[in-house]
Amino acid sequence: MRLPRAAGAKRRFRLPAPALRSRLAMLAAVTVALAVAACATACWFLVRAQLIGSLDESLRSNSRVDPSFVVGQLTSGQCSPADERAPNPFDATVQVVDRHGRSCVIVGSRVEVSQGDERVAEHRQDESVHTARSEGGSGPDYRVLTTPVEGTDVAVSVARPLTETDRSLRNLALILALVGGTGVFAAAGAGVVLARAGLRPVDRLTGAVEHIARTEDLGVSIPAEGNDEIARLSRSFNSMTAALASSRELQQQLIADAGHELRTPLTSLRTNIELLVRSEETGRSLPAEDRRALLESVRAQMSELGALVGDLQELSREMPPFGGPVAGIALHDITERAAERVRLRSAGIPVTVRTEPWYVHGEPAALERSVVNLLDNAVKFSPEGGTVEAVLSGGTLWVRDRGPGIAEDELPYVFDRFWRSPSARSQPGSGLGLSIVARTARQSGGEVSLEPAEGGGTVAVLDLPGSPEPEPEPEPEAGAEPEPEPGAGAGAGAGAGAETGGATAPGPGTAPGTVPEARPEPGTGRGRAAPRPERKA
């Protein structure tokens, strides 16, 4: 939440942030500039050290000053005056230094005397090499080599000017600056070009996102070439927009289907209520039998609407991933409880169940609702005197009825929302029961299918992964209260392999009184809960 600006507070001016390609170009230019500066500095100091070293070697090996000549000059008293420049036939400055730091110029210009020169004159040091300025600071700098004169307490300093060396170093610095500056500008230009080329896919992605935000058109896709990060981002974006488009399409279809399915019971309910109201307004009371029939119809339509709304809520719930937080659900107990619920409204049609222990991952309420839907569906299409048989063995639940069966061309659509076969539209229901079963099966990592049964009728096959033994419960932490077993409740005490309904239920397609030894392989005419196909009227 942004707080209101205080009265009289000054608004700070902020420069707009540069574009990403500008930042990349600046980063490239600064990086190259630092690298060029480091290389140029290292090169300059290396060349300077080489030039100074060469000059020092020249002073050591190529000096043409003869110490005997210097001694002779000193003996004859021929030293140049301090304020005059002596002739320089040796192309070097030569001066004599005593132990007290006094100097006498033989040839050339006078240079400053260092403490190292005095130590050499005292014979405490073999030589002294250093850079010195001209005395008075008006002349160039000199490179000075001072060596002792044997048998005396003086030393001879031979110096050469650094004029040529300094000129060479200045020229080198200028060349390095020009080359480095050119390289920096070239790097900045190359950075702009490369950033523009490299960010072109990002520009396309930005344009697509802005287009979607502006128009809400999720049909936009970005071409993804290569395997780099931008291509992976483009493919992920395309997958995301495709998933969003599919989700929007499913939502719109669900709303349209729900509106279509709600219209019929609402219209019938409205007609019946209006008829009752009109009879009261006109004073023409309906016969008691007709009035009772209308009220029963209203009650049935309200029940149908309630069931439809409940199914829609179930389908609209977010489906958690397979193997969610609830594990170790006893599917055999759930099947027993579901059968007890269905028997209460089976209208005299026997529902026989035979189970073996099987534990699965999933939500107990959703699993029980799915089994109830399968049994209700079988009861609804069973003829008078027919039976509904349910067998749970090896993780597969078979539910068989003796009804008219399903045509092969209708099998691909039986798990579509609101789909009902033409022959079943006279029966009560919303067409959502099998959709809920398919959704729960996928949620639990399994699958569901319908196929024709031998001898007539239909077999619903629900396969759920699990094991015949419950998973070991983790040891509770110290002080923790034990959690109740999932699925515990009414009917949970039904033993494995118990038979209910008064008769042993045969497995679909097997002899009565036996349990299928193996799961049946899918047949060619089997309706399977696969990705939802396009609806056909």
N, C-alpha and C positions, 0 to 999 in steps of 0.2 A: 504494500500500500504506500503510495507516494504522499508525504506530508505536504500541507500547503506552505507556500513560500512566505516567510515572515515579512511583515510590512517594512518597506525601506531597504530590504536586502538587495544587494547588487547581483545582477545576473551575470554569471561568469560566461565569458565568450570561449567557446571551444572550437578549435579548427576541425573541420570534417576529416574523418579518417581516410587515408588514401586507399585507392582500390587495391585489390589483392595483387594484380599484375604489377602495379607500381611498387608495392612493398617488395615483391620478389626481385624486381629490377634493382631497387635500392640495395637490397641485401646482397645481390651478386656484385654490384659496383663496390660496396663497402668491403666485401670479402676480398675482391681482387685488389682494391686499393691497399688494404692492410698487407696482403701477400707481396705486392709490388714494393711497398715501402720497406718491408722487412728485407726483401732480397736486395733492393737498391742500397740500403744502409749497410748490409753485410758486405756487398761488393765494394762499396766505397772504402770502408775501413780495411778490407783485405788489400785493395790496391794501394792505399796509403801506407800500410805496413810494408808492402813489397818495395815501394819507392823509397821509403825511409831506410829500410834494410839495405837496399842497393847503394844508397848514398853513404851509409856507414861503412860498408865494405870498400867503397871507393876511397873514403877517407883513410882507411887502414892500409890499403894496398897501393894506392896510386898517388899518395902524397909525395911531392918532389922536394920537400923541405929537408935539408940536411941539418941535423942537430949541431954539427961542428960550425956550420955557417951561422946558426943562431948564437952560439957561444961567442963566436968571433965578433958578431955585431954587438953583443952586449959588452965585450971587452973594449971595443973601440968606442963605445958610448953612442952608437948610431941607432937611436930609437926615435921614431917619429913623434913629433909633438902631439899632445892630446887633442888639439883642435884642428889638426891637419890630417888629410887622407894620404897615407903612404902609397907609393907605387906598388903594384901587385903583379909582378912578372910570373908568379906561380899559379895564377888563376885561383887563389885562395887567400884567406886572411890568416896571418900568422902573428901570434902574440905570445909573449913570455909572461908567466904568472909565478909570483913567489908565494911563499907559505903564508904571507899576511894578506893575500888577495890583491896585491898591487900588480898591475900589468904594464907591459911595455910592448907596443905594437911594432913589429918588424916590417910587415907589409899589410896593406889592406886597411879595413876599418876596425875600430875598437869594438869588441863585443863584451857583454856583461860577464863577469867572473862568478862562477857558482861555487858552492862549498865543496862540491866534488873536485873542482880544479885545485882548490887549496889542499885537499887531502892527497891528491896526486903529487903536488909539489913537496909535501911532507913525507912522501914515499909510504903513505899508509894505504894507498890504493894503486893498482896497476894502471888503470886508465879510467877516463870518465867520458861518456858519450851522452850528450843532451842537446836540447834545442835552446838557444839563447837569442835574446833580442839585441839589436845594435844599442850601444851605449847612448842614451838620450832618447831612444825610441823612434828616431826619425827614419831609420833604414829598414831593410827587410829582416826577417828572421833568419837565423843561421843554425846549421847543424854543426856541433862542435865536438871534436875529438881531442882530448888532452892526454898527453903521455909524459912521463918524467924524463929528465935529463940526468943520466948517471953521473955521480960524483959531484952533483950540485944540489942546492935546495930550491931549484926552480923547475917548472914544467912548461912544455910547449903546447899551445892550443892551436890546432889547425881547423878552420871553419870554412864551410861553403854555404852560400845563400840558398834558401828554400824557394826562391822565386819561381824556377821552372817546375819544381814539384807542386807548389801551390797552384800554379796555372793549370797543370795537368789535372789536379784534383778538382778544380773549379769546372773545367771542361767536362770531366767525367760526371760530376754532379748534374750539370746542365743536361747532358745527354740522357742520364738515367731519369731525370725529371720529365723530359719530353717523352721518352719511350714509355715510362710508367703512366704518365697522364693519358697518352694515347691508348694504352692498354686498358686503363680504367674506363675511359669513354666507350671503347669498343666492347668491354664487358657489360657496361650498362645497356648499350644498344642490343647486344646479343641476349641479355637477360630479358629485355622487353619483348624481343621476337620469340624467344623460347617460352616465356610466360604466356604470351598470347596464344602460341600454338598448343602449349600444354594445358591451358585452361579453357580451350575451346569446348571440350566435352563438359566442363563445369558450367560454361555459359549455356550450353544446350540444356543441361539439367536444371539450371536456374530458370531458363525460359519456360521449360515444361512445368516446373513447380508454380511459377507465377501464372501460367495459363490455367492450370488446374484451380489455383486459388481464385482466379478471376471468373472462370466459366463453370467450375465444378465438373469439367469434362475429364473423366478418368480413362478415356480411350487413348490418351497420349502415351506414346512409347518412345524411348531413346535408343538409337542404334548403338550397340555395344560391340566394339571390336578389340581384340587382343585379350590379355590376361592381367593387365596392370590394375592398380587400385581404382582408377577412374572407370575402367570397364566393369569391374566388379560392382562398383557403386551404381553404375547405370543398370546393370542386370538386377541388382537388388531393388532399385527404384521401380523397374518394370514389373518385377514380381509383386512388389507392394501395391502398385496401382491396379494390377490385375486382380489381386486378392480383394482390394477395396471395391473394385467394380463388381466382382462376383458377389461380395457380401451385400452390396447395394441392390443388385439384381434379385438376390434371394429375399431380401427384406421387402422389396416392392412386390415380388411374387407372393410372398407370404401374406402381405396386407391385402393384395387383390383377392387371393384365394379365401382368406378369412372373411373379407367383406361379402364375397359371393356365397360362402357357406352360411354366414350369419343371416343373410337376407331371407332365405327360405323359412327358417323357424320363426324369425321375427315377424315376417308377413303373416304367417299362419297364426301366430300368437296375437297379433294386432287384430286380425279378422275375428277371431273368437271373442276377444275382449270387447270389440266394438259391437258384436252381435249381442253380447250380454248387456252392455250399457244401453243399447237401443231398445232392448226389450224392457228395461226398467224405465227408460224415458217415455216410451209410448204407452206404458201401462199394459202391454200385452205380454204377460209372463209366459215364459217357455214351459213346456211340459217338464215335469220333474225329471223324467228319464233323459230328455234332451239336455236339460241344464246340467245334469250329472255328467253326461258324456262330454259336454263342452268343458266343464271344469277338469275332468280327467285329462282331456286333450291339452288344456293349458298347463296342467301340472307336468305332463310328459314333455311338452315343449320346453318348459323351464328347466327340467332335468337335463334335456338334450343341450340346451344353451349352457348350463353349468358345466357339463362334461366337455363341451367344445372349448369353453374358456379355459378350463383346467388343462386340456391337451395343448392349447396354444401357449399357456404359461410354461408347461413342461418343455415344449420345443424351443421357446425363446430363452430358456436358461443357458448360461454359458457352460459349455461342455468341458470339464476338467480333463487333463491329459490322462492317458492310460497309466494304470498303476498309481492312482492318486493316494490320498492320505488314508483311505479305508482299505484294509487288506484282510485276508483270512475270512471272507464271507462264506457261510455255509449255504451253498446253492441248493442242497437237498432240503434244508429246512425252509428256505424261501419257497421252493416249489410246493411243499406240503401246505404252507400257509396260504399261498395263492389258490391252491385247489379248494381249500376250505371256504375261501371268500367266494369263489365262482359257484360252488355248489348251492350257496344261499339264493342265487338268482338264476339257476340253470333250468328252471321250469320243468323239472322231472327228468332231465337228460343226465344219465350217470357220468361222473367224471372220475376215472380211475387213475391212480398214480403209483408208480414204482420208482424208487430212487436208490442211488448208491452215493456214498459220501463224495463230495467234491467241493473244494474250497477255491474261491476266485477273488480277484481284486475288483473293487467297484463300490457303488453306493447301494446299500441294502434296499432303500425305498425305490430307487429307479429300477433295480433288478426285479423286485417283487411286482412293480407295476407292469414291467415288460412281460413277465410270465402270466400275469392276470390278463393282459391284452391278448396273448396267444390263446389262452384257454377260453376267454370270452368270444374270441373270433371263431374258435372251433365250435363252441356251443351254439352260437348264432346261426351257423350254417348247417348244423346237424339236423337231420329230419326227425320226425316223431319216432321214438323207439330206437334211435341211434345212440351211440356211446362216444365219449371223448376219452382218448387214451393218452397218457403222458408217461414217458420213460426217461429217466436221467441216468446215463451210464457213460463213464469215461470222459466226462466233461461235455457231453452232447445231450441236449434235451430234445426229444422227439415229441411233438404234439400232433395227434392224428384225429381227424373227424371222418364221418361217413357221409358228408354232404355231396353236393353236385360237382365239386372240384372247380379248378380254374383253367380256363382255356390257355393254351400255350402262348398265343400272341398277347395275352394280358400279363404274363409272368414278369416281363421287364419293368412293369409300372406299379406293381403291388406295394412297393415301399415308398412311392411318391406321396407327398402331402396332399390330402384331400382327394386322392384318386380312389374311385370306387367303380367296380365293374358294372356294366349296364344291368346285369341280372341281380346285383346286390343293392341297387339304389332304393328299392322298396323297403329294405331293412333299416332299422335304426342305426345310427352311428355317424361319425364325422369324417371318416377316412384318414384319421391321424394315428390310430392305434399302432399299425405296423410301422409307421414312420418313427414313432417313439421307440419301438423295439429295436429298429435298425440303429438308431442313434445311441441307445444304451449299449448295444452289442459293440459298436465301434469304440465307445468310451471305455469299455472293459477289455479291449484288445481282441474281440472275437468277431463273429459274423453270424448272420441269420439268412435263411433262404426258405422258399416254398417250392414244393415239387408234388406232382401227382402221386397218389398212393396206389399201390396194387389193389385191385378190387374196388376202386372208387374212393372218392374223398381226396383230401389234401393232407400232406405232412409238412409241418413247420419244423425246421431244424435250427436249433440255436447252439452254436459252438462257442465255448468260452474257455480260454486257457486257465489252467490252475493245477491243482494236485489233489490226490485223494486224502492227503494228510494235512492238517492245519500247520501253518508256519509256526515255529517256536516263538513264544512271546519273549521279548527282551526282559531281562531282569530289572525290576523296578528299582529306582534309586532309593537311597536311604531316606525314610520319612515320606515317600510318595505313596499316595493311596492307589490301590489297584484299580484299573479301569474295567468297566463291565464289558463282557464279550460282545463284539458287534453282532447285531441280528438277534440278540437275546430278547425274548418276549413271548407272546402267546403263541403256542404251537411250536416253540423252539425245541421242546423236548422230544419231538417225533424222532424215533430212532432211524438210523440208516437202514435202508432196505425195507422199511415198514410199508405195508400195503394199506391203502385207504380206499374208501368207496365200496368196500364189500367184495371186490374182485381184484385178481391180479391183472395188471394191465400188460397186454402184449406190446412188444416193440413194433413200430410201424413197419409193415412189410415182413413181419416175422410171425412165427406160430404163437398162439396165445400161451401165456404163462412163461415165456422165455424173455431174457434180456438180450438185446443185440450184442453180439460178441465184438463187433468192430464198427467204427463209424462208416456210414455209407459214403461212397465216393459221389461227388456231385454228378448229376445226370445232365443230359443235354437240355432237358426242359426245365431245369431248376431255376427258380427266380431268386436272385441273390441281391442282398443289399449292397449295391455298388454305388459309385458316384452318381448323383441324381441325373437321370436322362431328361431330355426335353419332354415336356408334358404333351400328351396327345389327347385331343378331345374325344 
